[in-house]
Amino acid sequence: MALPAVHRCFQLTDENEQLVKKVKKLHIKNKELEKNLGQIQEQLYLQQLMHVCGTSRDVQVQTETHLWHKGGDSKDLVLESDSVRLLQMYNELQKCYVKETKTNKEQSEAIKNLTDFFEEVEDLKRAVQESVKLNNEYEKCLKQISGFCADKKPNVTL
């Protein structure tokens, strides 16, 4: 298999670099377009909400910006009660979040303590295994020494 010419390698390297730059530009452009699409979808959603919530009339009539009702400020009271209810719900949610965070922190600390405990148990287990191993070697040496001493024992006959 013949190697390509050096000039061809340089051409391909240059072409590859240009393609990499184009890909990067396309990624940036794609992200911008996705962002624009999100903004447009949000605007469309808001327009649809305004269309649904707004009223339409077949006849051109100028209406006052402030509607006067005989009932007084009942709408303001409803909005205020809704605001109070939402604030209470938010406060409850905040309390739940704080409680959950505290619980998670306690559980994390307990897990850390258990992990430390089990690591210590593993260290002790290794130490006991090493101790047993050394004791076995000590017993072997002691048997050898006692066997050696038994062989050297003087024979005394009476």
Order of alpha helices (4+ residues) and beta strands (2+ residues): alpha-alpha
